Amino acid sequence: MALSYRARKRWSLLILLVGLPVYIILAVTLIDLFDRPEVWVEMVIYIGLGVVWALPLRFVFTGIGQPDPDAPSEDDRNR
């Protein structure tokens, strides 16, 4: 079941405005549960976590910056 353009746009907005801040808070909390590692190790962990969240969700963000492919074209609206 493929999501429509409109649904993907809404899901991407929800993910970026709600899901990503929650993910960041969880990642920082998880790192703080253990002894704080070296700065470079901590940076590598955060970079890795920054990539990991987007991999399963890339289908939601694909093509969101493009015009709606299901919308009628300008020529169709003028007729």
C-alpha positions in Angstrom: 0.0 0.0 0.0 1.7 3.2 -1.2 1.0 6.5 0.5 -0.3 9.3 -1.5 1.7 12.5 -1.9 -0.6 14.3 0.6 -0.3 11.6 3.2 3.5 11.4 2.8 3.7 15.2 3.3 1.6 15.1 6.5 3.6 12.1 7.8 6.9 13.9 7.1 5.7 17.0 8.9 4.6 14.9 11.9 7.9 13.0 12.0 10.0 16.2 11.8 8.0 18.2 14.3 7.2 15.5 16.9 9.2 12.4 16.2 12.7 13.9 15.6 12.7 15.9 18.9 11.6 12.9 20.8 14.3 10.8 19.1 16.9 13.4 20.0 15.8 13.4 23.7 15.9 9.6 23.8 19.4 9.5 22.2 20.9 12.1 24.6 19.2 10.3 27.6 20.6 7.0 26.5 24.1 8.3 26.1 23.9 10.0 29.6 22.9 6.7 31.2 26.5 5.4 30.7 29.7 7.1 31.6 30.3 9.9 29.2 32.6 8.6 26.4 35.4 10.5 24.7 34.3 13.5 22.7 35.1 11.9 19.3 33.3 8.7 20.3 30.3 10.6 21.4 30.3 12.5 18.1 30.5 9.3 16.1 27.6 7.9 18.1 25.4 11.0 17.5 26.3 11.0 13.8 25.4 7.3 13.6 22.1 7.8 15.4 21.4 10.8 13.1 21.7 8.5 10.1 19.9 5.6 11.6 16.6 7.4 12.2 16.2 8.4 8.6 16.9 5.1 6.9 13.6 3.3 7.7 11.7 6.6 6.9 13.3 7.6 3.6 10.2 6.4 1.6 8.1 9.0 3.5 10.5 11.9 2.6 11.0 10.9 -1.1 9.7 13.5 -3.4 8.2 15.8 -0.8 10.0 18.9 -2.1 8.6 18.3 -5.6 5.2 19.6 -6.8 2.2 17.3 -6.2 2.2 14.7 -9.1 -1.5 14.1 -8.6 -2.5 17.8 -8.8 -4.0 18.9 -12.1 -1.5 20.8 -14.3 -1.8 24.5 -15.1 -3.1 23.7 -18.6 -5.9 21.5 -17.1 -7.0 24.3 -14.7 -7.3 26.9 -17.5 -9.7 24.9 -19.6 
